[in-house]
Amino acid sequence: MQPDPESFDLARCLSAFSGHVSAGSALPAEVRLSFSGFESREGEITAVSDEGQVIFAGPFSTFLGAIPCFTADSLVATAEGLCPVAELVPGMRLVTRDNGLQSLRWIGRRSFGWRALGLNPLLRPVRIAAGALGGEQPERAITVSPNHRFLTRLPGEGESGERLTMARDLVGLAGVTVPPGTEVTYFQLLLERHQLVHVDGCWSESFRPTALSLAALGPGAVATLAAELSAEERASAACPVRPLAEVAARGL
């Protein structure tokens, strides 16, 4: 008996985390799962390109949760004013921290129901209450995927101390929780480069098309992005706009 299709699909929701083998900007064409036992959730993940090149490989435990995403009611600052993520369309110009107004090139979405969230707690969204990040940020409660990163700053340092910190690493701070829920839809916002966009009054990341995050999108979205971006553009867009925080942030 094979693991049910939804469990199989859940294991493809990967994050750009440590402990994997990666082959750069090649697009994943196939993800292979090898379960260690009949009812086990443990095993190995391997992704390969059309040419059979191994893009990444590692244990299930290495790949924690969903790709970085917003949820439908997040309010994004655009040239025309605030706009819910679910109402954005490609071509709209978003406010970025470093490069002014930048055009939105692509929007992805992926939904998970109660069963998916129950089977894999690492898919469950993180809710950050108004003001929980300090300095009155965010201006209103924001809900994101656990691997979504926010701009934070190391205590006592200026801009040189800026880091991108995952929402899941903020859980435990006052106002940062994983609320119960039965379903969620995650949205990915791709710009020409990885950017900090202004959402709900704070700076957080746009979609960064690494090999692992591309694999989590599914074949349809990967095909769309392959047509939209050249290999060089994917490599440029995958370069992080700030250093990635290596440990949980407790000083913001």
Backbone bond lengths (Angstrom), bond angles and torsions (degrees), N, CA, C in turn:
res aa  C-N    CA-C-N  psi(-1)  N-CA   C-N-CA  omega(-1)  CA-C   N-CA-C  phi
1 M - - - 1.470 - - 1.517 109.90 -
2 Q 1.316 116.71 133.86 1.451 121.51 -179.11 1.523 110.58 -91.73
3 P 1.337 118.14 153.53 1.464 120.36 173.20 1.518 109.81 -57.51
4 D 1.352 117.43 146.42 1.460 119.83 -177.05 1.525 110.76 -63.16
5 P 1.359 118.07 153.66 1.465 121.46 -174.79 1.516 113.55 -57.42
6 E 1.346 117.69 -35.49 1.450 118.14 -177.70 1.521 110.86 -68.65
7 S 1.335 117.52 -39.14 1.461 119.84 176.25 1.515 110.43 -63.28
8 F 1.340 116.12 -40.06 1.465 120.80 177.74 1.521 109.79 -60.24
9 D 1.344 116.16 -44.95 1.457 120.59 -177.75 1.518 111.18 -66.68
10 L 1.320 117.23 -37.29 1.457 120.45 -178.49 1.517 111.56 -61.11
11 A 1.312 116.58 -34.83 1.455 119.70 -177.08 1.516 112.12 -69.03
12 R 1.347 117.23 -9.01 1.454 120.73 178.47 1.524 111.33 -91.11
13 C 1.319 117.50 -2.20 1.459 120.76 179.09 1.518 107.93 -85.13
14 L 1.304 115.54 92.05 1.451 121.59 -167.48 1.510 111.08 -108.17
15 S 1.334 115.99 163.12 1.450 120.80 175.12 1.510 109.62 -128.37
16 A 1.330 115.69 157.13 1.465 119.84 179.03 1.524 108.68 -77.93
17 F 1.327 115.47 80.81 1.455 120.81 -174.69 1.522 108.59 -117.38
18 S 1.311 117.21 178.61 1.460 120.70 -176.55 1.520 111.79 -82.00
19 G 1.352 115.39 167.33 1.446 120.61 172.95 1.500 115.10 89.13
20 H 1.326 118.84 18.93 1.449 119.97 179.34 1.517 110.13 -123.24
21 V 1.328 114.86 163.80 1.454 121.32 173.28 1.510 107.34 -98.75
22 S 1.329 118.87 129.49 1.459 121.48 -176.58 1.512 110.52 -129.50
23 A 1.334 115.42 146.27 1.461 120.89 179.67 1.514 110.82 -117.03
24 G 1.322 117.09 37.79 1.459 120.89 171.07 1.505 113.50 76.67
25 S 1.359 115.97 -131.75 1.453 120.58 -168.20 1.518 113.89 -94.97
26 A 1.339 119.51 8.62 1.460 121.15 178.21 1.523 109.87 -61.66
27 L 1.334 116.87 144.88 1.455 121.01 -179.36 1.524 110.87 -85.24
28 P 1.344 118.41 133.14 1.455 120.25 176.69 1.522 110.58 -73.58
29 A 1.324 117.42 128.78 1.457 122.08 177.62 1.520 111.68 -102.43
30 E 1.319 117.17 -22.34 1.458 121.36 -176.43 1.516 109.22 -152.11
31 V 1.333 115.48 138.96 1.461 121.48 174.39 1.526 108.17 -116.49
32 R 1.317 116.85 123.65 1.457 122.23 -178.21 1.522 109.91 -109.25
33 L 1.331 115.58 132.48 1.460 121.28 179.07 1.519 109.45 -113.59
34 S 1.306 116.11 137.63 1.459 122.01 176.64 1.521 107.92 -126.19
35 F 1.350 116.08 102.95 1.459 120.71 -178.14 1.524 110.29 -79.45
36 S 1.325 115.73 144.44 1.460 120.21 -175.24 1.521 113.03 -83.40
37 G 1.336 117.23 -11.41 1.455 119.69 -179.69 1.511 111.62 -162.36
38 F 1.330 115.85 175.58 1.456 122.51 -174.27 1.523 112.56 -57.41
39 E 1.340 117.88 -50.24 1.454 121.59 -178.67 1.521 111.53 -114.03
40 S 1.305 115.76 19.75 1.462 119.95 -174.33 1.515 111.77 -80.54
41 R 1.343 115.58 146.72 1.459 121.53 170.08 1.530 110.73 -100.43
42 E 1.334 115.61 6.09 1.458 120.28 178.88 1.520 109.82 -97.51
43 G 1.316 115.46 155.16 1.448 119.86 178.94 1.511 111.07 158.34
44 E 1.330 115.99 -160.71 1.453 122.23 -176.28 1.525 110.66 -118.79
45 I 1.323 115.66 145.42 1.459 122.99 174.16 1.522 108.05 -115.07
46 T 1.338 115.66 133.16 1.458 120.58 174.22 1.519 108.29 -134.12
47 A 1.321 117.66 131.17 1.465 122.43 175.67 1.514 108.63 -115.64
48 V 1.346 115.47 137.02 1.463 120.43 -178.68 1.521 109.76 -128.29
49 S 1.323 115.88 155.43 1.458 122.40 177.07 1.524 109.92 -86.22
50 D 1.339 116.24 177.40 1.463 120.83 176.90 1.523 111.97 -58.46
51 E 1.332 116.02 -29.66 1.462 120.87 -178.76 1.526 112.79 -86.24
52 G 1.341 117.13 2.50 1.450 120.40 -179.26 1.509 114.36 85.76
53 Q 1.327 117.75 7.50 1.458 121.79 179.35 1.520 109.94 -75.11
54 V 1.323 117.24 131.50 1.464 121.07 176.39 1.523 108.75 -73.71
55 I 1.333 116.01 117.67 1.463 121.33 -178.86 1.522 110.27 -87.64
56 F 1.325 116.90 -43.74 1.460 119.66 172.80 1.520 108.62 -155.09
57 A 1.323 114.87 157.68 1.454 121.03 178.64 1.516 108.49 -154.22
58 G 1.316 116.27 147.10 1.453 119.64 178.57 1.512 111.20 170.67
59 P 1.318 117.87 174.00 1.461 121.96 179.26 1.522 111.34 -72.36
60 F 1.355 115.90 153.87 1.457 120.36 177.49 1.527 111.22 -52.15
61 S 1.330 115.41 -40.04 1.466 119.67 -174.35 1.519 112.55 -62.50
62 T 1.342 116.59 -19.93 1.460 119.94 -179.76 1.519 111.76 -71.97
63 F 1.327 116.17 -33.37 1.457 120.79 -170.96 1.519 109.16 -99.95
64 L 1.311 116.04 99.53 1.460 121.41 -167.13 1.524 112.00 -102.13
65 G 1.326 116.33 105.53 1.445 119.43 168.06 1.504 115.61 84.80
66 A 1.324 114.97 -159.78 1.458 122.72 -172.28 1.518 111.52 -92.12
67 I 1.326 115.86 166.21 1.454 121.10 175.21 1.526 109.89 -72.38
68 P 1.332 117.84 161.41 1.466 120.13 -179.30 1.525 112.05 -63.00
69 C 1.317 116.85 124.69 1.465 121.28 -176.33 1.526 111.35 -152.60
70 F 1.344 113.67 156.42 1.458 122.02 168.96 1.529 108.99 -94.80
71 T 1.343 116.17 171.41 1.454 120.96 171.48 1.522 109.53 -112.28
72 A 1.333 116.02 169.46 1.462 122.10 -164.31 1.525 114.74 -58.60
73 D 1.337 118.00 -34.05 1.460 119.16 -173.76 1.525 113.57 -91.75
74 S 1.329 118.40 3.96 1.468 120.34 176.62 1.525 109.36 -62.86
75 L 1.333 117.20 136.49 1.465 122.04 -178.51 1.523 109.70 -100.62
76 V 1.321 115.67 118.60 1.460 122.61 -175.71 1.522 109.82 -102.57
77 A 1.338 116.94 134.42 1.465 121.36 176.96 1.526 109.12 -77.14
78 T 1.337 116.18 122.25 1.461 122.38 179.27 1.525 109.30 -125.01
79 A 1.322 116.21 175.20 1.465 120.59 177.86 1.520 111.38 -61.51
80 E 1.330 117.38 -25.09 1.466 121.69 -179.09 1.521 112.74 -97.03
81 G 1.326 118.13 1.25 1.451 121.68 -177.88 1.517 110.97 116.10
82 L 1.329 116.11 -168.10 1.461 120.62 -178.38 1.526 110.55 -73.39
83 C 1.331 115.46 139.54 1.464 120.75 -177.97 1.522 108.98 -141.82
84 P 1.342 118.29 131.06 1.464 119.45 175.02 1.526 110.72 -59.73
85 V 1.316 115.94 142.68 1.461 120.33 -179.18 1.527 111.51 -52.71
86 A 1.326 116.93 -41.45 1.463 120.68 -176.09 1.522 112.95 -65.61
87 E 1.338 118.43 -14.99 1.463 121.41 -178.85 1.523 113.00 -103.83
88 L 1.317 117.89 0.52 1.462 120.49 177.73 1.527 110.57 -69.86
89 V 1.335 115.61 150.43 1.462 121.20 175.02 1.525 108.06 -134.05
90 P 1.330 117.53 149.32 1.465 119.81 177.35 1.524 111.47 -54.88
91 G 1.315 115.32 141.39 1.457 121.22 -177.65 1.513 113.14 101.56
92 M 1.334 117.79 -22.35 1.458 119.84 175.58 1.522 109.22 -65.82
93 R 1.320 116.03 148.87 1.459 120.70 -178.37 1.524 109.54 -100.56
94 L 1.329 114.95 126.14 1.459 121.45 -177.93 1.520 110.36 -103.88
95 V 1.327 115.79 148.87 1.463 121.93 176.92 1.522 108.54 -77.04
96 T 1.340 116.97 125.16 1.465 121.41 176.46 1.523 109.69 -117.29
97 R 1.318 115.92 156.51 1.466 120.51 -177.83 1.526 112.20 -70.82
98 D 1.318 117.27 -37.61 1.463 121.14 -170.46 1.521 115.00 -102.52
99 N 1.334 117.20 -24.95 1.462 119.67 -170.03 1.519 114.14 -132.37
100 G 1.325 116.67 29.45 1.457 119.70 176.26 1.519 112.46 62.10
101 L 1.333 115.94 -141.11 1.456 121.16 -179.82 1.525 110.13 -81.68
102 Q 1.330 115.90 128.31 1.461 121.43 179.98 1.528 109.68 -129.73
103 S 1.329 115.78 140.90 1.463 120.92 -176.33 1.527 111.70 -73.69
104 L 1.310 114.48 138.05 1.457 121.95 174.67 1.531 108.07 -79.42
105 R 1.315 117.29 121.88 1.460 120.93 -175.67 1.520 113.18 -92.67
106 W 1.316 116.99 -32.70 1.465 119.59 -173.93 1.517 109.13 -159.19
107 I 1.333 115.21 147.04 1.464 122.02 175.46 1.523 108.35 -126.15
108 G 1.308 116.17 127.61 1.457 120.55 174.75 1.517 109.97 -112.69
109 R 1.305 115.87 161.38 1.463 119.88 176.65 1.522 109.52 -149.55
110 R 1.310 114.76 150.27 1.457 120.51 176.11 1.519 108.99 -151.44
111 S 1.336 116.30 132.87 1.459 121.82 -176.26 1.524 110.86 -110.60
112 F 1.332 115.10 146.89 1.457 122.20 175.93 1.521 108.37 -131.37
113 G 1.333 116.45 133.73 1.450 121.91 178.46 1.516 112.41 -94.82
114 W 1.333 114.43 -172.51 1.463 119.87 -174.17 1.525 111.76 -60.88
115 R 1.328 116.69 -36.49 1.458 118.66 -177.65 1.525 110.97 -66.86
116 A 1.323 116.03 -45.17 1.465 120.02 179.62 1.520 111.05 -61.18
117 L 1.334 116.42 -44.64 1.461 120.17 -178.92 1.522 111.19 -67.50
118 G 1.334 116.30 -31.86 1.454 119.27 178.20 1.514 112.69 -72.47
119 L 1.338 116.28 -39.30 1.460 120.49 -179.42 1.517 112.39 -71.82
120 N 1.315 116.14 -34.03 1.465 119.93 -176.21 1.526 109.82 -129.62
121 P 1.328 117.82 91.47 1.470 120.61 -179.59 1.522 113.27 -57.76
122 L 1.344 117.47 -22.52 1.460 120.14 -178.49 1.518 112.77 -74.25
123 L 1.333 117.28 -4.38 1.462 120.84 172.50 1.522 111.88 -88.51
124 R 1.318 117.05 -14.16 1.463 120.39 -173.34 1.525 110.93 -68.67
125 P 1.331 117.02 136.50 1.466 120.09 -176.30 1.518 112.60 -68.81
126 V 1.318 114.40 158.12 1.462 122.95 176.56 1.523 108.12 -106.85
127 R 1.325 116.34 132.34 1.463 121.31 178.28 1.525 109.10 -105.74
128 I 1.327 115.54 127.21 1.462 121.60 179.01 1.520 107.82 -113.39
129 A 1.319 116.63 115.62 1.457 121.51 -176.00 1.522 111.14 -70.08
130 A 1.321 115.62 159.35 1.464 121.04 177.26 1.523 109.68 -55.58
131 G 1.337 116.52 130.66 1.452 122.08 177.47 1.513 115.74 81.15
132 A 1.336 118.45 -2.69 1.467 120.62 -174.28 1.523 113.22 -68.29
133 L 1.343 117.84 -21.87 1.464 120.77 179.78 1.522 112.44 -92.52
134 G 1.334 116.99 3.35 1.458 120.92 179.74 1.515 112.02 86.52
135 G 1.341 115.89 158.15 1.456 119.87 179.16 1.514 113.23 60.05
136 E 1.338 116.99 33.64 1.459 123.26 -179.08 1.528 112.41 61.27
137 Q 1.319 116.31 29.25 1.458 120.94 177.46 1.532 110.25 -114.75
138 P 1.319 116.99 138.25 1.463 127.39 -9.73 1.523 111.32 -70.93
139 E 1.323 115.84 167.36 1.460 120.23 -179.20 1.520 111.38 -74.31
140 R 1.308 116.27 -24.62 1.465 122.80 176.04 1.523 107.09 -143.41
141 A 1.302 115.92 164.04 1.462 119.02 -179.91 1.526 110.21 -59.21
142 I 1.316 116.17 138.39 1.456 121.87 179.77 1.522 108.70 -127.58
143 T 1.317 116.33 139.72 1.457 121.93 179.41 1.519 108.81 -119.84
144 V 1.324 116.48 128.89 1.467 121.77 -175.79 1.525 109.50 -139.25
145 S 1.326 116.12 170.26 1.462 120.00 173.58 1.528 109.10 -69.84
146 P 1.321 118.11 156.41 1.471 120.06 -174.69 1.521 114.21 -62.69
147 N 1.329 118.01 -25.11 1.465 120.30 -178.79 1.514 113.21 -95.09
148 H 1.317 117.62 5.49 1.461 119.85 177.71 1.528 109.68 -71.07
149 R 1.325 116.22 139.49 1.465 120.63 -174.74 1.527 112.15 -107.69
150 F 1.329 113.83 142.36 1.461 122.95 176.46 1.523 109.82 -115.94
151 L 1.325 115.44 153.58 1.460 120.26 175.44 1.519 108.93 -76.26
152 T 1.313 116.68 121.57 1.460 122.62 175.57 1.523 107.98 -127.37
153 R 1.311 116.15 171.62 1.467 120.38 -177.59 1.521 109.07 -135.68
154 L 1.326 115.87 133.84 1.457 120.14 178.10 1.524 110.00 -64.11
155 P 1.332 117.84 140.35 1.461 120.88 -177.72 1.525 112.27 -56.04
156 G 1.322 116.20 133.65 1.457 121.38 175.19 1.510 114.87 78.81
157 E 1.325 118.11 3.92 1.459 120.87 -179.61 1.528 109.92 -117.33
158 G 1.319 114.94 155.38 1.454 120.33 178.09 1.515 110.67 -87.67
159 E 1.345 114.63 -141.49 1.457 119.26 -177.91 1.524 112.56 -61.69
160 S 1.323 117.31 -26.65 1.465 119.67 178.82 1.523 111.85 -65.74
161 G 1.325 116.88 -17.74 1.456 120.89 179.10 1.512 113.91 -95.26
162 E 1.338 117.31 8.41 1.462 119.93 -179.77 1.526 110.87 -70.35
163 R 1.322 114.81 135.55 1.458 121.81 179.47 1.532 109.22 -138.65
164 L 1.334 115.15 160.88 1.459 121.33 172.77 1.525 107.93 -102.61
165 T 1.319 115.61 117.02 1.462 121.55 -173.63 1.518 110.41 -113.82
166 M 1.336 116.53 131.81 1.459 121.43 179.74 1.523 111.38 -67.92
167 A 1.334 114.76 143.93 1.459 120.11 177.98 1.519 111.33 -58.14
168 R 1.331 117.51 -38.32 1.465 119.29 -178.31 1.518 111.89 -64.47
169 D 1.351 117.54 -25.12 1.455 120.59 178.36 1.527 112.19 -80.61
170 L 1.328 116.20 -8.33 1.458 120.48 177.75 1.526 112.16 -95.22
171 V 1.339 116.44 -12.97 1.464 120.01 -179.77 1.525 109.28 -60.02
172 G 1.311 115.56 131.08 1.460 120.97 -175.25 1.510 111.78 112.59
173 L 1.337 116.61 -25.41 1.456 119.52 170.39 1.524 108.73 -68.39
174 A 1.313 117.35 155.34 1.457 120.93 178.05 1.525 109.68 -57.53
175 G 1.318 116.22 124.72 1.458 120.76 176.50 1.513 115.30 88.69
176 V 1.326 118.43 1.52 1.469 121.16 179.52 1.528 108.05 -114.18
177 T 1.327 116.23 113.51 1.457 121.36 -171.81 1.529 111.17 -137.25
178 V 1.324 114.70 167.34 1.466 121.84 170.22 1.527 106.08 -112.83
179 P 1.334 118.10 95.57 1.459 120.54 -174.39 1.523 111.53 -75.93
180 P 1.335 117.29 156.24 1.467 119.45 174.29 1.523 109.71 -67.60
181 G 1.305 116.40 150.86 1.459 120.19 179.77 1.510 110.47 -167.94
182 T 1.333 115.51 160.10 1.458 120.53 -177.71 1.520 112.96 -109.05
183 E 1.324 117.84 -15.95 1.455 120.27 179.08 1.517 109.70 -162.77
184 V 1.325 115.61 158.04 1.459 120.74 177.49 1.523 108.43 -156.16
185 T 1.332 115.92 145.98 1.460 121.78 171.84 1.515 107.87 -119.10
186 Y 1.322 115.45 125.87 1.457 121.78 -179.75 1.531 109.91 -103.00
187 F 1.346 115.49 141.88 1.463 122.70 -179.52 1.524 109.58 -119.89
188 Q 1.330 115.69 136.66 1.463 121.78 176.18 1.530 108.90 -112.25
189 L 1.328 116.91 134.12 1.463 122.91 -178.47 1.523 108.88 -115.50
190 L 1.325 116.45 113.44 1.461 121.67 -178.63 1.520 110.60 -103.13
191 L 1.326 116.23 126.51 1.456 122.67 172.01 1.526 108.28 -111.42
192 E 1.319 116.96 179.16 1.459 119.10 -178.27 1.516 111.75 -61.51
193 R 1.334 116.16 -34.09 1.453 122.45 176.08 1.516 108.52 -131.75
194 H 1.326 115.55 162.30 1.461 120.10 172.56 1.519 107.84 -62.32
195 Q 1.328 117.00 126.92 1.455 121.56 -175.23 1.523 110.46 -134.44
196 L 1.326 114.01 162.79 1.455 121.40 167.94 1.518 107.11 -96.46
197 V 1.328 116.48 118.57 1.460 121.41 -179.62 1.530 109.07 -107.76
198 H 1.328 115.37 153.56 1.468 120.91 -175.73 1.522 108.69 -94.19
199 V 1.319 115.82 109.78 1.459 122.00 -175.36 1.521 108.94 -131.19
200 D 1.331 115.57 124.38 1.463 121.24 -179.26 1.524 112.26 52.42
201 G 1.334 115.61 35.12 1.458 120.63 173.70 1.509 115.60 82.40
202 C 1.334 118.69 10.66 1.465 120.00 176.28 1.527 109.17 -138.99
203 W 1.322 115.28 165.41 1.459 120.97 -177.73 1.522 110.39 -95.27
204 S 1.318 115.50 125.30 1.461 120.27 176.10 1.520 109.09 -143.11
205 E 1.310 116.13 170.88 1.459 120.13 -166.47 1.522 113.99 -83.76
206 S 1.338 114.35 151.17 1.459 121.23 165.98 1.530 108.36 -81.97
207 F 1.324 116.39 176.43 1.464 120.70 -179.23 1.524 110.64 -68.43
208 R 1.328 115.50 133.87 1.463 121.77 179.00 1.525 108.50 -114.07
209 P 1.343 118.26 109.30 1.467 121.49 -170.96 1.526 114.24 -79.65
210 T 1.325 116.37 69.61 1.462 120.62 172.59 1.529 109.09 -76.05
211 A 1.322 116.71 168.72 1.464 120.23 178.72 1.523 111.33 -58.72
212 L 1.332 117.04 -39.03 1.459 120.55 -177.83 1.517 112.07 -71.44
213 S 1.332 117.59 -43.67 1.458 119.40 -179.68 1.520 111.21 -68.26
214 L 1.328 117.76 -32.82 1.463 120.25 175.66 1.523 110.89 -64.26
215 A 1.324 116.98 -40.53 1.461 120.26 179.85 1.519 111.40 -62.19
216 A 1.315 117.65 -32.10 1.457 121.69 -178.34 1.519 112.70 -73.70
217 L 1.334 117.75 -15.23 1.460 120.84 -176.14 1.517 113.03 -77.39
218 G 1.309 118.41 -26.17 1.451 120.70 -174.19 1.519 111.24 95.58
219 P 1.341 117.73 159.05 1.461 121.38 -171.93 1.516 114.56 -63.58
220 G 1.338 118.32 -35.86 1.461 119.83 -179.10 1.510 112.31 -62.97
221 A 1.326 116.20 -47.32 1.460 120.28 -179.88 1.516 111.20 -67.62
222 V 1.331 117.12 -37.52 1.462 120.30 178.74 1.521 110.29 -62.78
223 A 1.334 116.80 -41.38 1.464 120.31 178.61 1.520 111.03 -63.26
224 T 1.329 116.80 -39.87 1.462 120.51 178.32 1.518 111.00 -63.24
225 L 1.322 116.60 -44.65 1.457 120.13 -179.95 1.519 111.83 -68.31
226 A 1.324 116.77 -33.12 1.461 119.76 177.71 1.524 110.54 -62.68
227 A 1.337 116.01 -35.70 1.462 120.06 177.81 1.521 111.53 -76.51
228 E 1.325 116.83 -28.97 1.464 121.69 -176.19 1.519 112.25 -81.63
229 L 1.335 117.38 -37.48 1.458 121.54 -173.30 1.522 111.28 -122.41
230 S 1.312 116.06 137.99 1.458 120.36 171.39 1.526 109.03 -75.99
231 A 1.333 116.67 168.41 1.462 120.24 177.99 1.518 110.79 -59.53
232 E 1.335 116.88 -38.72 1.464 120.90 179.10 1.523 110.87 -65.79
233 E 1.335 116.92 -40.35 1.462 120.27 178.75 1.520 110.89 -67.33
234 R 1.322 117.84 -38.31 1.463 120.43 177.13 1.518 110.79 -62.73
235 A 1.333 116.31 -42.95 1.461 119.96 179.90 1.517 110.75 -62.51
236 S 1.344 116.45 -41.16 1.463 120.55 179.29 1.522 110.91 -66.05
237 A 1.342 116.58 -43.33 1.461 120.85 -178.07 1.522 111.88 -69.45
238 A 1.332 117.86 -21.78 1.463 121.12 -178.56 1.520 112.91 -84.12
239 C 1.325 118.04 -9.73 1.463 121.60 179.97 1.525 109.62 -74.45
240 P 1.328 119.94 120.52 1.469 121.25 -174.73 1.520 113.02 -65.69
241 V 1.325 115.16 139.32 1.455 121.41 -176.93 1.530 112.12 -72.90
242 R 1.317 118.20 -21.13 1.458 124.36 175.38 1.528 108.34 -141.96
243 P 1.336 117.82 160.15 1.467 119.26 174.10 1.528 110.65 -58.84
244 L 1.313 116.33 145.78 1.455 121.55 179.39 1.522 109.64 -87.95
245 A 1.328 115.69 130.69 1.464 119.87 178.15 1.522 109.28 -63.68
246 E 1.325 116.41 136.19 1.463 121.24 -176.42 1.517 112.87 -94.74
247 V 1.319 117.28 -17.23 1.458 120.63 -178.77 1.508 107.91 -135.91
248 A 1.329 115.42 165.45 1.451 120.25 178.51 1.516 110.77 -58.77
249 A 1.339 115.40 136.41 1.462 120.42 -179.19 1.524 109.37 -88.23
250 R 1.317 116.29 128.61 1.456 120.28 175.42 1.525 111.30 -121.24
251 G 1.329 116.29 -10.30 1.450 119.65 172.72 1.504 107.79 -121.11
252 L 1.306 117.67 125.11 1.461 120.32 -174.99 1.512 108.95 -110.92
